[in-house]
Amino acid sequence: MAQTLSDRLLRSVTKPLRPLSPNGSNGVKIDVIEIPVGSANDTGVLYIQIPVGARIDRVNLGHDAMGASATMDVGLYKMNTDGISFSEVLSTAFASASTLATNVQNVQAFRYDSNNIDTGNNTAWQMAGLSSIPSFGNFFVGLKFPGAVTIAGTIIVAVSYIHN
């Protein structure tokens, strides 16, 4: 059964955080999405909610082969005041034009594709290039497709973070 963006958003926003330790709110959020043929340019999908003050430890992805020209950006978005749509804060916070041409069965790490290793202690708002903590409270890790998807496929995303 196909899910609408509203269904996926509601599931992401209401999905409880799985604590990894009794100190702070460490967590891992995982989601799987089917990407249709024709997803391209401004098509944004798979919004996983994280606190703006979280330190993102890992962004891991696995995916099917989706066509020779298919590429993906992995970035940070904020929810608009309508509570349904999103605005890009930095669409390439984790990966820029990463190829989807071949099958990736073993999960691929993207945390440092667009960032130097010395950003390991940066919070999500710092990784988004902001100069201060934003008032909106949460970011959403999202995918965007600058290179058209010509073969439908599946993407799994796992975001691991620490928030004290």
MISEKOL-744342 format. One record per residue: residue number from 1; residue in one letter; x, y, z of N, C-alpha, C in turn. Coordinates in nm, 2 decimals. Layout:
! residues N
+-----+----+--------+--------+--------+--------+--------+--------+--------+--------+--------+
|   i | aa |     nX |     nY |     nZ |    caX |    caY |    caZ |     cX |     cY |     cZ |
+-----+----+--------+--------+--------+--------+--------+--------+--------+--------+--------+
| NUM |  A |      X |      Y |      Z |      X |      Y |      Z |      X |      Y |      Z |
...
+-----+----+--------+--------+--------+--------+--------+--------+--------+--------+--------+
This chain:
! residues 164
+-----+----+--------+--------+--------+--------+--------+--------+--------+--------+--------+
|   i | aa |     nX |     nY |     nZ |    caX |    caY |    caZ |     cX |     cY |     cZ |
+-----+----+--------+--------+--------+--------+--------+--------+--------+--------+--------+
|   1 |  M |   0.08 |  -0.12 |   0.00 |   0.00 |   0.00 |   0.00 |   0.09 |   0.12 |   0.00 |
|   2 |  A |   0.07 |   0.21 |  -0.09 |   0.15 |   0.34 |  -0.10 |   0.11 |   0.43 |   0.01 |
|   3 |  Q |   0.21 |   0.50 |   0.06 |   0.19 |   0.60 |   0.17 |   0.21 |   0.74 |   0.11 |
|   4 |  T |   0.13 |   0.83 |   0.16 |   0.14 |   0.97 |   0.12 |   0.25 |   1.03 |   0.21 |
|   5 |  L |   0.30 |   1.15 |   0.16 |   0.40 |   1.22 |   0.24 |   0.34 |   1.25 |   0.38 |
|   6 |  S |   0.21 |   1.28 |   0.39 |   0.15 |   1.32 |   0.52 |   0.16 |   1.20 |   0.61 |
|   7 |  D |   0.13 |   1.07 |   0.56 |   0.14 |   0.95 |   0.64 |   0.28 |   0.93 |   0.69 |
|   8 |  R |   0.38 |   0.95 |   0.60 |   0.52 |   0.93 |   0.64 |   0.56 |   1.04 |   0.74 |
|   9 |  L |   0.52 |   1.16 |   0.72 |   0.55 |   1.27 |   0.82 |   0.50 |   1.24 |   0.96 |
|  10 |  L |   0.37 |   1.20 |   0.96 |   0.31 |   1.17 |   1.09 |   0.38 |   1.05 |   1.16 |
|  11 |  R |   0.42 |   0.95 |   1.08 |   0.49 |   0.84 |   1.14 |   0.63 |   0.88 |   1.19 |
|  12 |  S |   0.69 |   0.97 |   1.12 |   0.83 |   1.02 |   1.16 |   0.82 |   1.10 |   1.29 |
|  13 |  V |   0.72 |   1.19 |   1.29 |   0.70 |   1.29 |   1.41 |   0.66 |   1.21 |   1.53 |
|  14 |  T |   0.57 |   1.11 |   1.52 |   0.52 |   1.04 |   1.63 |   0.60 |   0.92 |   1.67 |
|  15 |  K |   0.70 |   0.88 |   1.59 |   0.78 |   0.76 |   1.62 |   0.86 |   0.79 |   1.75 |
|  16 |  P |   0.85 |   0.70 |   1.85 |   0.92 |   0.73 |   1.97 |   1.07 |   0.71 |   1.96 |
|  17 |  L |   1.15 |   0.78 |   2.03 |   1.29 |   0.77 |   2.03 |   1.33 |   0.65 |   2.11 |
|  18 |  R |   1.42 |   0.57 |   2.06 |   1.47 |   0.45 |   2.13 |   1.59 |   0.48 |   2.20 |
|  19 |  P |   1.59 |   0.49 |   2.34 |   1.70 |   0.53 |   2.42 |   1.81 |   0.42 |   2.41 |
|  20 |  L |   1.94 |   0.47 |   2.40 |   2.05 |   0.37 |   2.40 |   2.12 |   0.37 |   2.53 |
|  21 |  S |   2.10 |   0.47 |   2.61 |   2.15 |   0.47 |   2.75 |   2.07 |   0.56 |   2.84 |
|  22 |  P |   2.08 |   0.54 |   2.97 |   2.00 |   0.62 |   3.06 |   2.03 |   0.77 |   3.07 |
|  23 |  N |   2.15 |   0.81 |   3.01 |   2.20 |   0.94 |   3.02 |   2.16 |   1.02 |   2.89 |
|  24 |  G |   2.08 |   1.13 |   2.90 |   2.04 |   1.20 |   2.78 |   1.95 |   1.13 |   2.70 |
|  25 |  S |   1.93 |   1.18 |   2.57 |   1.84 |   1.11 |   2.48 |   1.92 |   1.07 |   2.36 |
|  26 |  N |   1.99 |   0.96 |   2.37 |   2.06 |   0.91 |   2.25 |   1.96 |   0.83 |   2.17 |
|  27 |  G |   1.98 |   0.83 |   2.04 |   1.88 |   0.75 |   1.96 |   1.92 |   0.72 |   1.82 |
|  28 |  V |   1.85 |   0.62 |   1.77 |   1.86 |   0.58 |   1.63 |   1.73 |   0.58 |   1.57 |
|  29 |  K |   1.71 |   0.65 |   1.45 |   1.59 |   0.64 |   1.38 |   1.61 |   0.58 |   1.25 |
|  30 |  I |   1.53 |   0.49 |   1.21 |   1.54 |   0.41 |   1.08 |   1.41 |   0.42 |   1.00 |
|  31 |  D |   1.43 |   0.44 |   0.87 |   1.31 |   0.45 |   0.79 |   1.34 |   0.39 |   0.65 |
|  32 |  V |   1.24 |   0.33 |   0.59 |   1.26 |   0.28 |   0.45 |   1.15 |   0.34 |   0.36 |
|  33 |  I |   1.19 |   0.37 |   0.24 |   1.10 |   0.44 |   0.15 |   1.12 |   0.38 |   0.01 |
|  34 |  E |   1.01 |   0.38 |  -0.06 |   1.01 |   0.34 |  -0.21 |   1.02 |   0.47 |  -0.29 |
|  35 |  I |   1.12 |   0.47 |  -0.38 |   1.14 |   0.59 |  -0.46 |   1.08 |   0.56 |  -0.60 |
|  36 |  P |   0.99 |   0.64 |  -0.65 |   0.93 |   0.61 |  -0.78 |   1.02 |   0.67 |  -0.89 |
|  37 |  V |   0.99 |   0.61 |  -1.01 |   1.06 |   0.66 |  -1.13 |   1.02 |   0.81 |  -1.15 |
|  38 |  G |   1.11 |   0.89 |  -1.19 |   1.08 |   1.03 |  -1.22 |   1.11 |   1.12 |  -1.10 |
|  39 |  S |   1.15 |   1.07 |  -0.99 |   1.19 |   1.16 |  -0.88 |   1.31 |   1.23 |  -0.92 |
|  40 |  A |   1.31 |   1.36 |  -0.91 |   1.42 |   1.45 |  -0.96 |   1.41 |   1.59 |  -0.90 |
|  41 |  N |   1.52 |   1.66 |  -0.92 |   1.53 |   1.80 |  -0.88 |   1.48 |   1.83 |  -0.74 |
|  42 |  D |   1.37 |   1.89 |  -0.73 |   1.32 |   1.94 |  -0.60 |   1.24 |   1.83 |  -0.53 |
|  43 |  T |   1.24 |   1.71 |  -0.57 |   1.16 |   1.61 |  -0.50 |   1.23 |   1.57 |  -0.37 |
|  44 |  G |   1.17 |   1.60 |  -0.26 |   1.23 |   1.57 |  -0.13 |   1.14 |   1.46 |  -0.06 |
|  45 |  V |   1.21 |   1.37 |   0.00 |   1.14 |   1.26 |   0.07 |   1.21 |   1.22 |   0.20 |
|  46 |  L |   1.15 |   1.13 |   0.27 |   1.20 |   1.07 |   0.39 |   1.26 |   1.17 |   0.49 |
|  47 |  Y |   1.17 |   1.23 |   0.56 |   1.21 |   1.33 |   0.66 |   1.21 |   1.26 |   0.80 |
|  48 |  I |   1.33 |   1.24 |   0.86 |   1.35 |   1.18 |   0.99 |   1.38 |   1.30 |   1.09 |
|  49 |  Q |   1.29 |   1.31 |   1.19 |   1.30 |   1.42 |   1.29 |   1.42 |   1.39 |   1.39 |
|  50 |  I |   1.50 |   1.50 |   1.41 |   1.60 |   1.50 |   1.51 |   1.60 |   1.64 |   1.58 |
|  51 |  P |   1.64 |   1.65 |   1.70 |   1.65 |   1.78 |   1.77 |   1.76 |   1.87 |   1.71 |
|  52 |  V |   1.74 |   2.00 |   1.70 |   1.84 |   2.09 |   1.64 |   1.98 |   2.09 |   1.72 |
|  53 |  G |   1.97 |   2.05 |   1.85 |   2.09 |   2.05 |   1.93 |   2.16 |   1.91 |   1.93 |
|  54 |  A |   2.11 |   1.82 |   1.85 |   2.17 |   1.68 |   1.85 |   2.30 |   1.68 |   1.78 |
|  55 |  R |   2.39 |   1.60 |   1.83 |   2.52 |   1.57 |   1.76 |   2.50 |   1.44 |   1.68 |
|  56 |  I |   2.50 |   1.45 |   1.55 |   2.47 |   1.34 |   1.46 |   2.60 |   1.26 |   1.45 |
|  57 |  D |   2.59 |   1.13 |   1.49 |   2.70 |   1.04 |   1.49 |   2.72 |   0.97 |   1.35 |
|  58 |  R |   2.60 |   0.93 |   1.30 |   2.60 |   0.85 |   1.17 |   2.48 |   0.88 |   1.09 |
|  59 |  V |   2.49 |   0.89 |   0.96 |   2.38 |   0.88 |   0.87 |   2.42 |   0.77 |   0.77 |
|  60 |  N |   2.35 |   0.66 |   0.78 |   2.38 |   0.54 |   0.70 |   2.27 |   0.52 |   0.60 |
|  61 |  L |   2.30 |   0.48 |   0.48 |   2.20 |   0.45 |   0.38 |   2.23 |   0.32 |   0.30 |
|  62 |  G |   2.13 |   0.25 |   0.26 |   2.14 |   0.14 |   0.17 |   2.04 |   0.16 |   0.06 |
|  63 |  H |   2.06 |   0.12 |  -0.06 |   1.97 |   0.15 |  -0.17 |   1.98 |   0.05 |  -0.29 |
|  64 |  D |   1.87 |   0.04 |  -0.36 |   1.88 |  -0.03 |  -0.49 |   1.94 |   0.05 |  -0.60 |
|  65 |  A |   1.98 |  -0.01 |  -0.71 |   2.03 |   0.07 |  -0.83 |   1.90 |   0.14 |  -0.89 |
|  66 |  M |   1.91 |   0.27 |  -0.91 |   1.80 |   0.34 |  -0.96 |   1.82 |   0.42 |  -1.09 |
|  67 |  G |   1.92 |   0.37 |  -1.17 |   1.95 |   0.43 |  -1.30 |   2.08 |   0.50 |  -1.30 |
|  68 |  A |   2.14 |   0.50 |  -1.42 |   2.28 |   0.55 |  -1.44 |   2.30 |   0.70 |  -1.40 |
|  69 |  S |   2.20 |   0.78 |  -1.42 |   2.21 |   0.92 |  -1.39 |   2.15 |   0.96 |  -1.25 |
|  70 |  A |   2.10 |   0.86 |  -1.18 |   2.03 |   0.89 |  -1.05 |   2.13 |   0.93 |  -0.94 |
|  71 |  T |   2.11 |   1.04 |  -0.88 |   2.19 |   1.09 |  -0.77 |   2.10 |   1.14 |  -0.65 |
|  72 |  M |   2.17 |   1.15 |  -0.54 |   2.09 |   1.18 |  -0.41 |   2.17 |   1.28 |  -0.33 |
|  73 |  D |   2.10 |   1.38 |  -0.28 |   2.16 |   1.47 |  -0.17 |   2.10 |   1.43 |  -0.04 |
|  74 |  V |   2.17 |   1.43 |   0.07 |   2.12 |   1.40 |   0.20 |   2.14 |   1.53 |   0.29 |
|  75 |  G |   2.04 |   1.59 |   0.34 |   2.05 |   1.72 |   0.41 |   1.96 |   1.74 |   0.52 |
|  76 |  L |   1.95 |   1.86 |   0.57 |   1.87 |   1.90 |   0.68 |   1.76 |   2.00 |   0.63 |
|  77 |  Y |   1.64 |   1.97 |   0.68 |   1.52 |   2.05 |   0.65 |   1.45 |   2.10 |   0.77 |
|  78 |  K |   1.37 |   2.20 |   0.76 |   1.28 |   2.24 |   0.87 |   1.14 |   2.23 |   0.83 |
|  79 |  M |   1.05 |   2.20 |   0.92 |   0.90 |   2.20 |   0.89 |   0.85 |   2.34 |   0.88 |
|  80 |  N |   0.77 |   2.36 |   0.78 |   0.70 |   2.49 |   0.76 |   0.59 |   2.51 |   0.86 |
|  81 |  T |   0.54 |   2.63 |   0.88 |   0.44 |   2.66 |   0.98 |   0.31 |   2.59 |   0.94 |
|  82 |  D |   0.29 |   2.54 |   0.82 |   0.17 |   2.47 |   0.79 |   0.16 |   2.33 |   0.85 |
|  83 |  G |   0.28 |   2.28 |   0.90 |   0.29 |   2.15 |   0.97 |   0.29 |   2.04 |   0.87 |
|  84 |  I |   0.30 |   2.06 |   0.74 |   0.30 |   1.95 |   0.64 |   0.42 |   1.96 |   0.55 |
|  85 |  S |   0.45 |   2.08 |   0.50 |   0.56 |   2.09 |   0.41 |   0.69 |   2.13 |   0.48 |
|  86 |  F |   0.80 |   2.12 |   0.40 |   0.94 |   2.14 |   0.45 |   1.01 |   2.24 |   0.37 |
|  87 |  S |   1.11 |   2.31 |   0.43 |   1.20 |   2.40 |   0.36 |   1.34 |   2.35 |   0.38 |
|  88 |  E |   1.42 |   2.36 |   0.28 |   1.56 |   2.32 |   0.29 |   1.63 |   2.42 |   0.37 |
|  89 |  V |   1.71 |   2.36 |   0.46 |   1.81 |   2.45 |   0.54 |   1.95 |   2.43 |   0.47 |
|  90 |  L |   1.99 |   2.30 |   0.46 |   2.11 |   2.27 |   0.38 |   2.09 |   2.13 |   0.32 |
|  91 |  S |   2.06 |   2.13 |   0.20 |   2.02 |   2.00 |   0.13 |   2.14 |   1.91 |   0.12 |
|  92 |  T |   2.26 |   1.96 |   0.13 |   2.38 |   1.87 |   0.11 |   2.46 |   1.86 |   0.24 |
|  93 |  A |   2.39 |   1.87 |   0.36 |   2.46 |   1.87 |   0.49 |   2.54 |   1.74 |   0.50 |
|  94 |  F |   2.50 |   1.63 |   0.45 |   2.56 |   1.50 |   0.46 |   2.62 |   1.44 |   0.34 |
|  95 |  A |   2.55 |   1.46 |   0.22 |   2.60 |   1.41 |   0.10 |   2.55 |   1.49 |  -0.02 |
|  96 |  S |   2.63 |   1.51 |  -0.12 |   2.59 |   1.59 |  -0.24 |   2.61 |   1.50 |  -0.36 |
|  97 |  A |   2.50 |   1.49 |  -0.44 |   2.50 |   1.42 |  -0.57 |   2.57 |   1.28 |  -0.56 |
|  98 |  S |   2.54 |   1.21 |  -0.45 |   2.59 |   1.07 |  -0.43 |   2.51 |   0.98 |  -0.53 |
|  99 |  T |   2.59 |   0.89 |  -0.60 |   2.53 |   0.81 |  -0.70 |   2.44 |   0.70 |  -0.65 |
| 100 |  L |   2.33 |   0.68 |  -0.72 |   2.24 |   0.57 |  -0.70 |   2.24 |   0.47 |  -0.81 |
| 101 |  A |   2.35 |   0.48 |  -0.89 |   2.36 |   0.39 |  -1.01 |   2.37 |   0.25 |  -0.98 |
| 102 |  T |   2.44 |   0.22 |  -0.87 |   2.46 |   0.07 |  -0.84 |   2.40 |   0.04 |  -0.70 |
| 103 |  N |   2.37 |  -0.08 |  -0.69 |   2.31 |  -0.14 |  -0.57 |   2.40 |  -0.13 |  -0.45 |
| 104 |  V |   2.36 |  -0.08 |  -0.33 |   2.44 |  -0.07 |  -0.21 |   2.37 |  -0.16 |  -0.11 |
| 105 |  Q |   2.40 |  -0.29 |  -0.10 |   2.34 |  -0.38 |   0.00 |   2.40 |  -0.35 |   0.14 |
| 106 |  N |   2.53 |  -0.33 |   0.15 |   2.59 |  -0.30 |   0.28 |   2.57 |  -0.15 |   0.30 |
| 107 |  V |   2.52 |  -0.11 |   0.41 |   2.49 |   0.02 |   0.44 |   2.61 |   0.11 |   0.43 |
| 108 |  Q |   2.59 |   0.22 |   0.36 |   2.70 |   0.32 |   0.33 |   2.69 |   0.44 |   0.42 |
| 109 |  A |   2.80 |   0.48 |   0.49 |   2.80 |   0.59 |   0.58 |   2.82 |   0.72 |   0.51 |
| 110 |  F |   2.73 |   0.82 |   0.54 |   2.74 |   0.95 |   0.48 |   2.77 |   1.07 |   0.57 |
| 111 |  R |   2.79 |   1.04 |   0.70 |   2.81 |   1.15 |   0.79 |   2.92 |   1.25 |   0.75 |
| 112 |  Y |   3.03 |   1.20 |   0.70 |   3.14 |   1.29 |   0.67 |   3.17 |   1.31 |   0.52 |
| 113 |  D |   3.07 |   1.27 |   0.44 |   3.09 |   1.30 |   0.29 |   3.10 |   1.45 |   0.26 |
| 114 |  S |   3.02 |   1.53 |   0.33 |   3.02 |   1.67 |   0.31 |   3.08 |   1.75 |   0.42 |
| 115 |  N |   3.14 |   1.68 |   0.52 |   3.19 |   1.74 |   0.64 |   3.33 |   1.69 |   0.67 |
| 116 |  N |   3.42 |   1.77 |   0.73 |   3.55 |   1.73 |   0.77 |   3.53 |   1.65 |   0.90 |
| 117 |  I |   3.63 |   1.56 |   0.93 |   3.62 |   1.48 |   1.05 |   3.62 |   1.56 |   1.18 |
| 118 |  D |   3.67 |   1.69 |   1.17 |   3.68 |   1.77 |   1.29 |   3.54 |   1.83 |   1.33 |
| 119 |  T |   3.43 |   1.79 |   1.25 |   3.30 |   1.84 |   1.28 |   3.22 |   1.74 |   1.37 |
| 120 |  G |   3.29 |   1.64 |   1.42 |   3.23 |   1.53 |   1.50 |   3.15 |   1.58 |   1.62 |
| 121 |  N |   3.19 |   1.69 |   1.68 |   3.12 |   1.74 |   1.80 |   3.02 |   1.85 |   1.76 |
| 122 |  N |   3.01 |   1.88 |   1.64 |   2.91 |   1.99 |   1.60 |   2.77 |   1.94 |   1.61 |
| 123 |  T |   2.68 |   2.03 |   1.65 |   2.54 |   2.00 |   1.66 |   2.48 |   2.01 |   1.52 |
| 124 |  A |   2.36 |   1.96 |   1.51 |   2.29 |   1.97 |   1.38 |   2.28 |   2.11 |   1.33 |
| 125 |  W |   2.25 |   2.21 |   1.42 |   2.23 |   2.35 |   1.37 |   2.37 |   2.40 |   1.32 |
| 126 |  Q |   2.48 |   2.36 |   1.38 |   2.61 |   2.40 |   1.33 |   2.64 |   2.34 |   1.19 |
| 127 |  M |   2.60 |   2.21 |   1.18 |   2.62 |   2.14 |   1.05 |   2.54 |   2.20 |   0.94 |
| 128 |  A |   2.43 |   2.26 |   0.98 |   2.34 |   2.33 |   0.88 |   2.40 |   2.47 |   0.84 |
| 129 |  G |   2.51 |   2.51 |   0.90 |   2.57 |   2.64 |   0.87 |   2.50 |   2.76 |   0.94 |
| 130 |  L |   2.42 |   2.73 |   1.04 |   2.36 |   2.84 |   1.11 |   2.45 |   2.90 |   1.22 |
| 131 |  S |   2.44 |   3.03 |   1.25 |   2.53 |   3.09 |   1.34 |   2.47 |   3.09 |   1.49 |
| 132 |  S |   2.35 |   3.05 |   1.51 |   2.29 |   3.03 |   1.64 |   2.19 |   2.92 |   1.64 |
| 133 |  I |   2.15 |   2.88 |   1.76 |   2.04 |   2.78 |   1.77 |   1.91 |   2.84 |   1.72 |
| 134 |  P |   1.85 |   2.77 |   1.62 |   1.72 |   2.82 |   1.57 |   1.61 |   2.80 |   1.66 |
| 135 |  S |   1.50 |   2.87 |   1.65 |   1.39 |   2.86 |   1.74 |   1.29 |   2.75 |   1.70 |
| 136 |  F |   1.31 |   2.68 |   1.59 |   1.21 |   2.58 |   1.55 |   1.22 |   2.45 |   1.61 |
| 137 |  G |   1.33 |   2.42 |   1.69 |   1.34 |   2.30 |   1.77 |   1.38 |   2.17 |   1.71 |
| 138 |  N |   1.34 |   2.14 |   1.58 |   1.38 |   2.01 |   1.52 |   1.42 |   2.03 |   1.38 |
| 139 |  F |   1.51 |   1.95 |   1.34 |   1.55 |   1.94 |   1.20 |   1.49 |   1.81 |   1.15 |
| 140 |  F |   1.49 |   1.79 |   1.02 |   1.45 |   1.67 |   0.96 |   1.55 |   1.63 |   0.86 |
| 141 |  V |   1.61 |   1.51 |   0.87 |   1.70 |   1.46 |   0.77 |   1.62 |   1.42 |   0.65 |
| 142 |  G |   1.65 |   1.47 |   0.53 |   1.57 |   1.44 |   0.41 |   1.66 |   1.41 |   0.29 |
| 143 |  L |   1.60 |   1.35 |   0.19 |   1.67 |   1.32 |   0.07 |   1.62 |   1.40 |  -0.05 |
| 144 |  K |   1.70 |   1.44 |  -0.14 |   1.66 |   1.51 |  -0.26 |   1.74 |   1.45 |  -0.38 |
| 145 |  F |   1.68 |   1.45 |  -0.50 |   1.73 |   1.38 |  -0.61 |   1.77 |   1.48 |  -0.72 |
| 146 |  P |   1.90 |   1.53 |  -0.73 |   1.94 |   1.62 |  -0.84 |   1.95 |   1.55 |  -0.97 |
| 147 |  G |   1.98 |   1.42 |  -0.97 |   1.98 |   1.34 |  -1.09 |   1.86 |   1.24 |  -1.10 |
| 148 |  A |   1.79 |   1.25 |  -1.20 |   1.66 |   1.18 |  -1.21 |   1.67 |   1.03 |  -1.19 |
| 149 |  V |   1.57 |   0.97 |  -1.11 |   1.56 |   0.83 |  -1.08 |   1.49 |   0.77 |  -1.20 |
| 150 |  T |   1.55 |   0.68 |  -1.27 |   1.49 |   0.61 |  -1.39 |   1.45 |   0.47 |  -1.36 |
| 151 |  I |   1.48 |   0.42 |  -1.25 |   1.44 |   0.28 |  -1.21 |   1.39 |   0.29 |  -1.06 |
| 152 |  A |   1.27 |   0.26 |  -1.04 |   1.21 |   0.26 |  -0.90 |   1.29 |   0.17 |  -0.81 |
| 153 |  G |   1.31 |   0.22 |  -0.68 |   1.38 |   0.13 |  -0.59 |   1.36 |   0.17 |  -0.45 |
| 154 |  T |   1.43 |   0.11 |  -0.36 |   1.41 |   0.12 |  -0.21 |   1.53 |   0.18 |  -0.15 |
| 155 |  I |   1.51 |   0.28 |  -0.06 |   1.62 |   0.33 |   0.02 |   1.59 |   0.31 |   0.17 |
| 156 |  I |   1.69 |   0.27 |   0.24 |   1.68 |   0.26 |   0.39 |   1.78 |   0.37 |   0.45 |
| 157 |  V |   1.73 |   0.44 |   0.55 |   1.82 |   0.54 |   0.61 |   1.81 |   0.52 |   0.76 |
| 158 |  A |   1.93 |   0.53 |   0.82 |   1.94 |   0.52 |   0.97 |   2.02 |   0.64 |   1.02 |
| 159 |  V |   1.97 |   0.71 |   1.11 |   2.03 |   0.83 |   1.16 |   2.06 |   0.80 |   1.31 |
| 160 |  S |   2.18 |   0.81 |   1.35 |   2.22 |   0.79 |   1.49 |   2.27 |   0.93 |   1.55 |
| 161 |  Y |   2.22 |   0.96 |   1.67 |   2.25 |   1.09 |   1.73 |   2.25 |   1.09 |   1.88 |
| 162 |  I |   2.31 |   1.19 |   1.93 |   2.32 |   1.21 |   2.08 |   2.27 |   1.35 |   2.11 |
| 163 |  H |   2.18 |   1.36 |   2.21 |   2.12 |   1.49 |   2.24 |   2.12 |   1.49 |   2.40 |
| 164 |  N |   2.19 |   1.58 |   2.45 |   2.20 |   1.60 |   2.60 |   2.12 |   1.72 |   2.64 |
+-----+----+--------+--------+--------+--------+--------+--------+--------+--------+--------+
